[in-house]
Amino acid sequence: MIERHVTFHVLPDKKSEFFSFFYDEYLPASDGFLSANLLQVVDSELDLMMIIRFDSFESAANWRGSSKHQDLKPKLKVLNKGSVLQVLEAID
């Protein structure tokens, strides 16, 4: 399993839009998608972390390269002022 953890520093006036965007538009519906969560960083009101799980590295790569994901990137960019990505692989 692959997890993509992306922490976004959301713009102060865009937090509710970010929530709507994540739940209404962003959630992947691609092959290999397992689940997703949106987490609030406890000590930073404007830092939100997306955790997206895929069954394999290939499924995650296919999502990143999909036209849907590419179309969503500009919408996401206007909601935050920076992000940090970590890609993790489950160890059995």
Long-range contacts (C-beta under 8 A, 24 or more apart in sequence): 1-34, 1-53, 1-54, 1-55, 1-56, 1-89, 1-90, 2-53, 2-54, 2-55, 2-56, 2-57, 2-59, 2-60, 2-87, 2-88, 2-89, 2-90, 3-51, 3-52, 3-53, 3-54, 3-87, 3-88, 3-89, 3-90, 4-50, 4-51, 4-52, 4-54, 4-60, 4-85, 4-86, 4-87, 4-88, 5-49, 5-50, 5-51, 5-85, 5-86, 5-87, 5-88, 6-49, 6-50, 6-52, 6-83, 6-84, 6-85, 6-86, 7-41, 7-47, 7-48, 7-49, 7-83, 7-84, 8-47, 8-48, 8-49, 8-50, 8-76, 8-79, 8-80, 8-82, 8-83, 9-46, 9-47, 9-80, 9-81, 9-82, 9-83, 10-46, 10-47, 10-48, 10-79, 10-80, 10-81, 11-46, 11-79, 11-80, 11-81, 12-46, 14-78, 14-79, 14-80, 15-45, 15-46, 15-48, 17-79, 18-48, 18-79, 18-80, 21-75, 21-76, 21-79, 22-50, 25-72, 25-75, 26-50, 26-72, 26-76, 28-52, 28-54, 28-63, 28-68, 28-69, 30-59, 30-62, 30-63, 30-66, 30-68, 31-59, 31-62, 32-56, 32-58, 32-59, 32-60, 32-62, 32-63, 33-59, 33-63, 57-89, 60-87
